[in-house]
Structure formats: C-alpha cells, structure tokens
Amino acid sequence: MQLKHFDYWDEAVRIALDDVGLKASDEQIQEIAGSMEGSHENYGQSMGHDVASANLVSADKSEIARLKRELETALDTAADVPGLAKTNQDQDWEIKRLRRVVVNLQEESS
C-alpha cells in the first residue's frame, strides 16, 4: 500500500506522539503533519543543499569552459610551431585525445 504525501506525515506524527506517550486530537495531528510536510519541502533550501549543488554545477561549467579555452590556446600555439604538432604522430594523438576529454566534460555537465 502506497501512502500519499500527507498520509505519510500524518502517520509520522501519530507514531512520534505514541512513542513519547502523548495524545492529540485528529485536528491537532493534521496541523502538525501539515507543518512537518511544509518544513520538509523547505529543508534543502534552508540548509543550503539546493543552493550549494547549483553553485557546484555552475562552478564545474565555468571550470570546463576555462580549461577548454586554455586547451584551444595551447593547441593553436602548438600548431604554429613548425614541425611540432603536424609531424609528431604522438602529439597529434594527444591533441585529439584532449579534445575528446573536453567534449566529454561538456556533455557530462549539460
């Protein structure tokens, strides 16, 4: 049997009251359950969880963008050095690998 959201909080209040030996009317239990449900909905924001995770995602995207700019600058510089990027097969492979890493990081952060 699946409980509805409010039923969950109603049952939680009833169990808590029973555990400590307190009695309450159905109306009082419903008021307390409603307050607990509202508190639960705001918990992440009040404790900074929602804001912190959003800031981390934003920071990750900024860091990926910065790394991509640095990589592109390095690749452009290497391509301008005669005999460096175009004649060395290992360096060409490394450049392609780094480009794939940047693309993968961008896809993961999207």
N, C-alpha and C positions, 0 to 999 in steps of 0.2 A: 504494500500500500504506500503510495507516494503522498507525502504531506504537501499542502500548499504552503507558500511562504509564511503567511500569518499563522497557520496552524502550527508550524514549526516553533515559532516564538511563543505561542500560547502554551504549547506543551513544555517548552523550556522553562517558562515561568512557573508552571504548575509543579514541575519536578524540583526546581530550586526551592520553592516555598515548602514543599513536602520534606525535602532534605533537612531543612532547618526548623521544621515543626511549626510553621506559620500558616495561618488561614487567611484567605482573601475571597471576596465575592467574585463572581464571574466578570462583573463590570470592572472591578479593580485589576483583575488578571488581564483583561483585554487592554486596559490602558497601559499597564506595564509592558505587555507584549508589543503594543504599538510603539512605545518609546524605545524598546530594545531593537525593534526592526529598523526604526529610523536611525538609531545610533550605529547599527551595523552598516547601513548604507553609506554613512559618512566616515566610517573608521579609516579607510585608506587615505582619504584626503586629510583628515585631522592629524594623522600620524606621519604624513609626508610621503607615504608609499606611492601614491599616484603621481605626485609632483616629481619625486625622485626618479621614478622609472622614465618619465617623459624627458627629464633632463639628461638621463643617461643615453637615451636614444638620440637626442639632439646632439649631444657631445660626440657620440660614435659617428654620426653622419658628418659632423664638422671635421673630425679627425680623418675620416676616409677621404673627404674632399681635399684636405691639406696634403695627405700622403699622395693622392693622385696627381696634384699639381707638382709636387716635388719630383715624383717619378717621371712625369712628362718632361719636366725641365731637364732632368738627368739624361733621359733618352734623347732629347733634342741635342743636348751638348755632346753626347757620345756619337751621335750621327754626324756631327760636324767635324769630328776629329778624323783626319784622313787615315784610313786603314784600320780604325778601331772597331766600329760596330758592324760594318758590312763585310769585312774579310774574316772575322773570327767567328766560326760557327758556334762555339760555346757561348760567346757573348750574345749572339743573335737568339740562341735558345733561351738564355737567361732573360733577355728583354721580353720575349714572348710570354715566358712563364710569369714574370712580374705583371705584365698587362692582364693576364688571366686572373691573377690574385686580386688586382684592383677591381676587375669586373665582378668577381665572386663576392667581394666585400660589399660592393654597392648593391648587389642583388639581395644579400642577406640583410642589409639594413633597410631595405624598402618595405 
